[in-house]
Amino acid sequence: MRHAVFGRKFSRTKNERKHLFAGLVRSLLIKGSMKTTITKAKAAQPIVEKLVTKAKRGREVDRRSIMTFISDAPVVDQLLSDAKTRFASRTSGFTRIVRLGKRLGDAAEEALLQFVDEKIVAEVIAPKKEEAKGKPVKNSPVREQTKKRGRPKKIFK
């Protein structure tokens, strides 16, 4: 019986589990969302929550403790900069798990682990350039058929 035993083992050693979670957290921080099994998402979610909470404080001690887990400096810097703007209004609940259904290969329940808030991107909008006044050629010698799956077939006239 597993009374008062915390965490999931995933049939891995302690070192393998540590690297598995570090990879899951790193890919979530880079991409903003990731598709994995429900049990891995549930195990990685509290780790991400704790790292974001540390990053919101933004002290050097917190940065070093995050670096011990992730060990990728650009990702840690991105997390620290995002935490001050993106998660400023939240105290907790930075991630969500969305169930996706069963995977075709092994029927494992899949989930999407993602951040709740969208990433704030400030872009400078450039003025539109004048488009070419000439019309596109309709009857070109080579056309590609795009309605069917697979490699497009070339049709010669």
SEDRENLO-222582 format. One record per residue: z, y, x of N, C-alpha, C in turn; residue number from 1. Coordinates in pm, whole numbers, plus 50000, padded with zeros to 5 digits. Example, Ala and Ser with C-alpha at 12.3 -4.5 7.8 and 13.67 -1.06 7.14 Angstrom:
REM residues 2
- n_Z/n_Y/n_X/ca_Z/ca_Y/ca_X/c_Z/c_Y/c_X/num
- 50780/49431/51319/50780/49550/51230/50780/49670/51320/1 .
- 50708/49775/51285/50714/49894/51367/50787/50003/51290/2 .
//
This chain:
REM residues 157
- n_Z/n_Y/n_X/ca_Z/ca_Y/ca_X/c_Z/c_Y/c_X/num
- 50000/49881/50083/50000/50000/50000/50000/50124/50087/1 .
- 49941/50228/50035/49926/50351/50114/50016/50461/50059/2 .
- 50139/50431/50031/50230/50533/49981/50258/50635/50089/3 .
- 50244/50761/50054/50274/50874/50143/50191/50872/50272/4 .
- 50070/50816/50267/49980/50818/50380/49872/50919/50351/5 .
- 49856/51015/50439/49764/51126/50414/49631/51103/50484/6 .
- 49522/51136/50418/49390/51136/50479/49314/51007/50458/7 .
- 49186/51014/50491/49098/50900/50479/49055/50857/50619/8 .
- 49034/50725/50638/49002/50675/50771/48852/50661/50794/9 .
- 48774/50636/50692/48629/50619/50701/48588/50510/50800/10 .
- 48671/50410/50821/48644/50299/50914/48608/50350/51053/11 .
- 48677/50453/51097/48652/50512/51228/48784/50528/51303/12 .
- 48773/50542/51434/48892/50571/51512/48927/50719/51496/13 .
- 49041/50756/51548/49087/50894/51534/48989/50992/51598/14 .
- 48939/50957/51715/48846/51044/51786/48712/51055/51711/15 .
- 48664/50944/51658/48539/50947/51582/48553/51030/51455/16 .
- 48667/51017/51388/48693/51097/51267/48696/51245/51300/17 .
- 48761/51279/51409/48772/51419/51450/48633/51479/51475/18 .
- 48546/51405/51542/48412/51454/51569/48326/51456/51442/19 .
- 48349/51362/51352/48277/51361/51224/48309/51488/51146/20 .
- 48437/51520/51133/48477/51639/51058/48430/51767/51128/21 .
- 48434/51769/51261/48386/51886/51333/48237/51909/51308/22 .
- 48161/51802/51303/48018/51814/51274/47992/51859/51132/23 .
- 48069/51805/51038/48052/51847/50898/48084/51994/50880/24 .
- 48195/52037/50939/48237/52177/50927/48137/52269/50996/25 .
- 48089/52228/51112/47992/52311/51186/47863/52328/51106/26 .
- 47812/52219/51048/47688/52231/50971/47708/52313/50845/27 .
- 47826/52306/50784/47854/52389/50668/47858/52536/50705/28 .
- 47918/52568/50819/47925/52707/50862/47788/52762/50900/29 .
- 47703/52679/50955/47570/52725/50995/47480/52744/50874/30 .
- 47475/52644/50786/47379/52646/50675/47432/52709/50548/31 .
- 47564/52708/50528/47621/52764/50406/47644/52660/50298/32 .
- 47573/52549/50305/47596/52437/50214/47543/52311/50281/33 .
- 47597/52197/50240/47550/52072/50297/47564/51960/50196/34 .
- 47476/51862/50206/47476/51748/50116/47536/51629/50189/35 .
- 47640/51570/50132/47707/51456/50193/47770/51373/50082/36 .
- 47844/51270/50119/47911/51189/50017/48033/51265/49964/37 .
- 48077/51225/49847/48190/51294/49784/48317/51279/49867/38 .
- 48341/51160/49922/48465/51141/49998/48466/51224/50126/39 .
- 48351/51235/50192/48345/51319/50313/48360/51466/50277/40 .
- 48303/51507/50165/48317/51646/50122/48462/51679/50088/41 .
- 48530/51585/50019/48671/51608/49985/48759/51610/50108/42 .
- 48722/51536/50211/48801/51535/50333/48774/51659/50418/43 .
- 48651/51711/50415/48617/51827/50498/48657/51959/50433/44 .
- 48670/51962/50301/48699/52087/50231/48829/52154/50275/45 .
- 48943/52083/50283/49065/52152/50327/49058/52202/50471/46 .
- 48981/52135/50555/48966/52181/50693/48893/52314/50696/47 .
- 48786/52325/50617/48709/52449/50610/48795/52561/50554/48 .
- 48872/52531/50451/48959/52632/50390/49059/52688/50492/49 .
- 49117/52600/50571/49215/52645/50670/49150/52727/50780/50 .
- 49029/52687/50822/48960/52763/50926/48920/52901/50877/51 .
- 48877/52913/50751/48839/53043/50697/48962/53132/50684/52 .
- 49074/53074/50644/49198/53151/50634/49240/53205/50770/53 .
- 49227/53122/50873/49258/53169/51008/49161/53277/51052/54 .
- 49035/53261/51016/48934/53359/51056/48954/53492/50985/55 .
- 49009/53490/50865/49035/53615/50793/49140/53699/50864/56 .
- 49238/53632/50926/49339/53707/51002/49275/53775/51122/57 .
- 49183/53704/51188/49102/53764/51292/49172/53792/51424/58 .
- 49288/53734/51449/49356/53756/51577/49293/53668/51685/59 .
- 49323/53698/51809/49270/53619/51920/49329/53477/51920/60 .
- 49453/53464/51878/49516/53333/51870/49444/53246/51768/61 .
- 49406/53306/51654/49335/53232/51551/49195/53192/51601/62 .
- 49132/53282/51675/49000/53252/51729/49007/53132/51824/63 .
- 49108/53129/51906/49123/53017/52000/49153/52887/51928/64 .
- 49233/52893/51823/49262/52770/51749/49139/52719/51675/65 .
- 49053/52810/51629/48927/52768/51567/48835/52708/51672/66 .
- 48835/52766/51791/48751/52715/51900/48792/52574/51943/67 .
- 48919/52538/51929/48959/52402/51964/48899/52301/51869/68 .
- 48871/52343/51745/48815/52249/51648/48663/52247/51651/69 .
- 48599/52365/51659/48454/52371/51648/48386/52369/51785/70 .
- 48435/52442/51881/48385/52448/52020/48239/52494/52030/71 .
- 48195/52576/51938/48061/52635/51943/48080/52786/51922/72 .
- 48073/52861/52031/48110/53004/52027/48028/53087/51929/73 .
- 47895/53072/51921/47821/53153/51823/47861/53124/51678/74 .
- 47892/52999/51648/47934/52964/51512/48070/53024/51481/75 .
- 48160/53022/51577/48292/53080/51558/48282/53231/51540/76 .
- 48197/53296/51620/48178/53441/51605/48120/53475/51468/77 .
- 48026/53392/51422/47968/53414/51289/48074/53397/51180/78 .
- 48160/53296/51195/48267/53274/51098/48363/53392/51096/79 .
- 48400/53442/51212/48493/53554/51218/48433/53681/51157/80 .
- 48305/53705/51179/48243/53824/51120/48224/53809/50969/81 .
- 48188/53687/50924/48170/53663/50780/48302/53669/50704/82 .
- 48409/53625/50768/48537/53616/50698/48589/53754/50657/83 .
- 48559/53854/50736/48609/53988/50705/48531/54054/50593/84 .
- 48404/54020/50577/48324/54082/50471/48305/53990/50351/85 .
- 48264/53869/50377/48227/53776/50271/48346/53725/50191/86 .
- 48458/53697/50258/48574/53638/50192/48690/53735/50180/87 .
- 48664/53864/50190/48772/53963/50189/48846/53967/50056/88 .
- 48777/53945/49946/48840/53957/49815/48914/53830/49772/89 .
- 48894/53719/49842/48956/53592/49804/49075/53560/49894/90 .
- 49175/53496/49836/49287/53448/49916/49273/53300/49946/91 .
- 49205/53227/49860/49180/53085/49882/49063/53044/49794/92 .
- 49024/52918/49801/48915/52870/49719/48781/52920/49767/93 .
- 48753/52902/49896/48629/52953/49955/48512/52858/49935/94 .
- 48540/52730/49908/48434/52630/49895/48439/52562/49760/95 .
- 48328/52499/49725/48321/52419/49602/48246/52291/49631/96 .
- 48276/52189/49551/48207/52061/49561/48130/52040/49430/97 .
- 47999/52024/49441/47913/51999/49325/47862/51856/49336/98 .
- 47888/51777/49233/47843/51637/49235/47694/51630/49205/99 .
- 47624/51547/49283/47478/51537/49269/47431/51405/49211/100 .
- 47515/51306/49206/47473/51175/49155/47467/51073/49268/101 .
- 47403/50960/49238/47400/50850/49334/47279/50860/49424/102 .
- 47300/50822/49550/47193/50818/49649/47109/50693/49625/103 .
- 46978/50703/49647/46890/50591/49618/46913/50473/49713/104 .
- 46939/50498/49838/46947/50391/49936/47063/50297/49915/105 .
- 47185/50351/49902/47303/50266/49894/47391/50297/49773/106 .
- 47344/50379/49682/47415/50414/49559/47550/50481/49586/107 .
- 47560/50554/49698/47682/50629/49727/47678/50760/49649/108 .
- 47792/50801/49596/47800/50927/49521/47784/51044/49618/109 .
- 47687/51129/49592/47661/51242/49679/47716/51370/49618/110 .
- 47744/51467/49705/47795/51596/49661/47740/51705/49751/111 .
- 47742/51825/49697/47700/51943/49772/47825/52025/49800/112 .
- 47861/52038/49925/47975/52120/49966/47920/52255/50006/113 .
- 47962/52361/49939/47907/52493/49965/48013/52599/49949/114 .
- 47984/52716/50005/48073/52830/49990/48053/52892/49852/115 .
- 48160/52947/49797/48156/53004/49663/48079/53135/49663/116 .
- 48109/53222/49759/48044/53353/49764/47914/53344/49842/117 .
- 47817/53422/49799/47691/53429/49871/47710/53512/49998/118 .
- 47628/53485/50096/47635/53559/50221/47578/53699/50200/119 .
- 47649/53798/50249/47606/53936/50235/47509/53968/50349/120 .
- 47386/54001/50313/47284/54031/50412/47235/54173/50388/121 .
- 47249/54256/50488/47200/54394/50478/47066/54401/50548/122 .
- 46963/54433/50471/46828/54440/50526/46772/54581/50507/123 .
- 46694/54622/50602/46625/54749/50591/46489/54721/50527/124 .
- 46461/54788/50417/46337/54765/50346/46231/54858/50404/125 .
- 46127/54798/50458/46018/54876/50518/45919/54916/50408/126 .
- 45853/55030/50424/45753/55067/50324/45637/54969/50325/127 .
- 45578/54947/50207/45468/54851/50196/45343/54906/50263/128 .
- 45273/54816/50332/45147/54854/50394/45037/54841/50290/129 .
- 44934/54921/50306/44823/54913/50213/44750/54781/50235/130 .
- 44726/54712/50125/44657/54584/50134/44508/54607/50157/131 .
- 44444/54507/50208/44300/54516/50233/44228/54535/50100/132 .
- 44131/54626/50099/44063/54659/49974/43955/54558/49940/133 .
- 43911/54480/50039/43808/54380/50012/43864/54264/49933/134 .
- 43781/54207/49846/43825/54095/49764/43815/53966/49845/135 .
- 43902/53869/49817/43892/53741/49888/43766/53666/49844/136 .
- 43713/53590/49936/43592/53514/49908/43629/53394/49821/137 .
- 43562/53383/49705/43594/53274/49614/43524/53145/49651/138 .
- 43401/53154/49693/43322/53035/49721/43314/53011/49871/139 .
- 43422/52969/49929/43421/52937/50071/43366/52796/50088/140 .
- 43305/52764/50204/43245/52632/50221/43346/52518/50220/141 .
- 43469/52543/50259/43570/52437/50262/43683/52476/50168/142 .
- 43709/52392/50068/43822/52415/49979/43916/52296/49990/143 .
- 44043/52322/49971/44140/52213/49976/44195/52189/49837/144 .
- 44205/52063/49802/44258/52026/49672/44409/52014/49685/145 .
- 44487/52086/49603/44631/52091/49621/44709/52032/49505/146 .
- 44644/51979/49403/44719/51931/49287/44775/51791/49305/147 .
- 44715/51709/49390/44762/51573/49409/44857/51565/49527/148 .
- 44935/51457/49530/45025/51435/49642/44949/51385/49762/149 .
- 45013/51391/49877/44953/51338/49998/44874/51443/50073/150 .
- 44796/51397/50165/44719/51487/50248/44607/51550/50165/151 .
- 44586/51682/50176/44482/51744/50096/44343/51697/50141/152 .
- 44258/51677/50043/44122/51634/50072/44032/51756/50085/153 .
- 43942/51748/50180/43847/51857/50199/43723/51830/50117/154 .
- 43679/51932/50046/43561/51920/49962/43455/52012/50018/155 .
- 43342/51957/50053/43232/52036/50107/43130/52059/49998/156 .
- 43076/52179/49996/42973/52212/49896/42837/52203/49958/157 .
//
